[in-house]
Amino acid sequence: RTGAMSSFSFDYCFLAEVTASNLKEDKLYLPVGATSSTALHKQCKETILVNKEGNSWNVSLQFSESAGKYYITRGWRKFCLDNRCEIGDLFAFNVVGDGKTTPLMCVCPERKECSEILSKYLSRTSGESSLGGHL
């Protein structure tokens, strides 16, 4: 499946902060700018968070008409716990998708690493054996 990544758009990055309230509520609001991402649409009900190692968490995605923005719920807290996040930690997420499939939100310390993270995720989900403990 060469070129599988070519249909994905890396069109929106945002910064997310781990806070006491978003952990307690298990809810993370995305910036209003996320509505411009072609990977997201209002009918989209889930997204996949992918960490630097290429591990993934399915979370619910909702759109708040009153606030005019998307938010992640049911899964944000687990993502934070599994990644040993502390209050005040910041993540840069890159929204990746083609507008038809479940979008990914990849943790990207640097933009060039996003494609590497996506490659790890895609190789894991396509049933290929992972490369052991090289991470």
N, C-alpha and C positions, 0 to 999 in steps of 0.2 A: 504493500500500500504506500508507494512513494507519493509524495505530494499531499498526504493527508492533512498536513498542517497548513497548506497553502490556502485552504478555504476558511481558516480561522482568522478572525480579526483581533488584533491586540489594540483595541481602539480606546480603552479607558483604564486609567490607573487611579487608584485612590488610596488615601492613608486611613487606616482604622486604628483607633486606640482602644485598648482593653480598659474598661472602667468598671467600678464596683456596680453601677446600675445596669450596664449592659450584660454583665455576668449574671447578676441576680435575676434580671428579666429574661435572660437567654434571648436577647434581641439586639441586633446591631443595625443601626440605620446607615444606609449608604448616602453619600453626598447627593444633592439634587442633580449634579452633573451626570450621574449614572444613567439618568433617563435618556441621555443622548447616545448611549452605547448601543450599537447594532446587535450585540450579543444578547441583550435583555429585551423583553417585551412584557406587557402587563399580564398576558396569559401564562407566563412562565411561573411555575409553582415550586421549582427547586433549582438549586445550583450545587456545584461541587467545589468545596474548598480544597486546594492542593498546597501542601507545605513544601519547603525547600527540598525535602528528600523524595518528593513525588508521591507521598501518602495522601489519601483523599478521605474526605468526610462529606456525606450527603446532608444538606441542610435545606430547610424550607425557605422559599423566597416569596415575599408578598409585596404588593404595591399599596401604599397608603394614599388614597385619593385626597384625603384632607391635608396630609403633609406634602403631597406631591413628590414622594420619593419611595424607593424600594427599601425593604429591610429584610435582614436574615433573621430567622427565628428557628427554634427547635434544632439545635445542633451547634450554635455558636459557642455555648458554654463547654460542650464536650470537646470541640476543636481547641479551645483555650486550655482546658485541663490536660488534654493529651499532649499538647505542645509546651506544657509547663509555663504558661504565660503568667505574668504578674500584672497587677494594676499599673497602668502607665506605659506598658509595652506598646510599641507601634508596629504595625504591619503595613507594608506597601503591597496592595493587591493589584493585579492586572486582570481585567475581565477579558476572557477569551471565549469566543464562540462564533457561530455562523448565523445565529438568529433562528435556527431551526432545531438544533439539538440542545441538550441541557448545557448551559454555560458553565465554564470553569472560572474560578477566582483563584489565581495562582499567587502565592506569596513570592514577591520578587524583590530581593535586596538591590539588584541592579537590573536594568532593562534587558541587557544581553543574556542574563541568566533565565529569563522567562521561557525562551524557547527550549533551553536545556531541561527545565522543570517539566514543561509540557511533554517533551520527548520521553522523560522517565515515566510520567503518568500514562501516556499512550502505550508505551511498551508493556507496562504492567496490566493494563486493561485489555490488551489484545491477546493475552494468554502466553506471551513470551516469558521465559524464565528470567527473573531479575538477576543482576550480576552479583549476587551474594552480598557481602558486607563491605563493598567498596565506597560507601557513602561518607 
